[in-house]
């Protein structure tokens, strides 16, 4: 189509005045204009305006196929905007887009920050836990929030997570005549009457050394909700190294316990399904998903493998942390596609025999891992060994 029926227009707080000529021409020709109430008011859409349905749905836009239609989005329509959702449903010739600087560009320009060195997160519909692996001393981040009240909630969350020294720059109505910026440390937060749309810049310059979450697997056990059934930190680091996570890949974590391996996998950029039979441990897994803001990238499934695997999407990697059986491994070999990575840990003689057999039949790597920690021994110190573990890693 030489003349697309849909125009996706980025809009700022300065309304029509800030739009390019092409964007204004698209609005003039439009029979229907979709946007939030604030957007429609900024462009004086009048009777042509259509507010987005609640809950949000692009179906009304798709129903206008063939008519000159404009969709308004804040700033860049392809950064947490409707642009990508529409592009996924349409052919390239049906739409065109006119983006403009979004809140990240605006706020970096106000503060003099390098955009390429600034983390950007959309938290208007996501949990604050997604900031945990991001914030550290010297880190700068910009986040969008759903409304003014959420800014105070964010300040409280930062304090609860020992990040109260983070400086917050609260930016309201960026790019328009009512723009306002206010700066305050999270631990001193007392701002009132914060209005939407609101964006917050977070500066970690004043955080203490060592603040924030480690960037490598093997994080401390106290970083997770658990009942003692958790892969210990050194073993978890070795396990993640063997699993070799890659961004976007799916993990099956069988016998999840606390879900710590799944959490670390997801923090490395992957997705995970954690299978655990006990309801109390499912509760701990859910707590860890919430703490780290991993929904929907990580989910818990209550059940026992191999039966619980029946309807799950196929993974790129599988971890068996406990309860491995011949029936489970046989089912994995039937179900998984060739090349799927598998890592299994064992502490019992019976489980060790299974892993030795897997190594004999399928190759891979078989490791015996003995870890001991220095502990007080009378007036001196001695080695306190943990149970030796066997780890097999290979491919289907």
SULZI-V291935 format. One record per run of one state. SS is the DSSP state (@ for helix, = for strand, . for the rest). FROM is the first residue (numbers start at 1). TO is the last residue. If there is no record, write none. Layout:
ss=[SS;SS]
from=[FROM;FROM]
to=[TO;TO]
//
This chain:
ss=[.;=;.;@;.;@;.;=;.;@;.;@;=;.;@;.;=;.;@;.;@;=;.;@;.;@;.;=;.;@;.;=;.;=;.;@;.;=;.;=;@;.;=;.;=;.;@;.;@;.;=;.;@;.;=;.;@;.;=;.;@;.;=;.;@;.;=;.;@;.;=;.;=;.;=;.;=;.]
from=[1;6;12;15;19;21;30;32;36;37;43;46;49;52;59;63;69;75;83;90;92;95;99;103;112;115;118;119;123;128;132;136;137;140;146;149;161;167;173;180;186;189;198;204;212;213;221;224;233;244;250;255;260;268;271;277;279;292;298;303;307;310;317;321;326;336;341;347;349;363;365;370;372;378;380;386;389;396]
to=[5;11;14;18;20;29;31;35;36;42;45;48;51;58;62;68;74;82;89;91;94;98;102;111;114;117;118;122;127;131;135;136;139;145;148;160;166;172;179;185;188;197;203;211;212;220;223;232;243;249;254;259;267;270;276;278;291;297;302;306;309;316;320;325;335;340;346;348;362;364;369;371;377;379;385;388;395;396]
//
